[in-house]
Amino acid sequence: MFILSLTRLDADLVWTEETGWTSTFDTAFKFNREPPEALLLMNDARSFQEDGAFKHALTIYKDVCKRFPDSIFAPEAYYQIGKMRMSRNQFNDAFKAFTAITQKYPEYPRFNDVLHAKFEIARLLKSGERPKYFGVIPGFRDYQATIDFYKKIIEDAPFSDIAPLALVHMGEFAISKNRPLDAIAAFEQLVDEYPYSEYAPEAYLKLGDLYSKMIKSPLYNQGATKLAMNYYEDFLTLYPNHKDAAKAQEGYDLMKTRLAESKLAIGDFYFNARNNGKAAIIMYNKTAHFLPGSQIEHSAREKIAYIKAGNLPKATPVDFLFGRYQRPSDEQLADSSVGSEAEDGFDFQNDLIQINTDSSDRESILESTDRKLKPNESFIKIGPNKEF
């Protein structure tokens, strides 16, 4: 055990112009047993690096990695390669060099520095920095490459403090590029797998805002409205004293109002378009109980009173041409799915169906709105199991 402790990669190599590469006391035993040729190559490479002759330095460092992969010099060579590539905006090559360390040399003493260097590459791309081919020719900004870099950081160090921060950056970057589903996937991964992170409150609030922006109108499927309301409610439950609690409460109240408006619209649909006062009254009652004390409740109760007074819906031009739509009889309703649901309290699967239906929307209406929206296929969920 004593001998093994001496050979561990738990200390740093030190470079000076006078002595070249040397080792601290903890790794001196292994350092002195390395092939002399490896040390000579490392010293030559660093000398070229200090003189700005990166091409020669890179060639020698690569030779060290290839010929002495099990030496203490290999991860240091990869690290120096990454630094030089990064200084020339060769982000992809730099990221590959740093990734070689995180995958092959987890005991490298500068492991945290490597993680931060990888994060800095992703941050630079996120901020609009252009990569350069051969270190000279400006390249194109690549959304997916930036996302992939962040995902790789999380994959390499899922339990580090930098992993949830990477998810925050991914979500913000997706929002800036108008990719709401990618942003939702990032923030949902954050709250699922890093619930105790300092960034979790921000993620809950962002999710509520993102889903709320997907709402079209009261006449459309309200799945996004329900999900937004759920995330605002989670925020208020988990962080009641947070500085943004008032904002979350405002969002929650607005989403509840949107749901009530949708229920009211369904009642209007059954009364005006289907001449079905019975079904309309059921929906108006649900609306009144869903948001008591509101103007919407007042409107719903007025509509109930209007129907119970024996009034009919206003005739449309179609009614004048073909006659008023005949409401189904109670016997017909009893034999139909709508009728049975109306008798049971009109509790549809989603309760909030789309009324103005066109061919492009029909498939989405059939899907359950309680299921979370899925990102595009390019986003792959990574990171630790949330049961950690």
LINVEN-V305433 format. One record per helix or strand of 3 or more residues. SS is the DSSP state (H for helix, E for strand). FROM is the first residue (numbers start at 1). TO is the last residue. Records with the same first field share a line. If there is no record, write none. Layout:
SS = FROM-TO ; FROM-TO
//
This chain:
H = 2-6 ; 25-33 ; 36-50 ; 54-67 ; 72-87 ; 91-104 ; 111-126 ; 143-156 ; 161-176 ; 180-193 ; 200-212 ; 223-238 ; 245-273 ; 277-290 ; 295-308 ; 317-322 ; 330-335 ; 337-343 ; 362-366
E = 13-16 ; 20-23
//
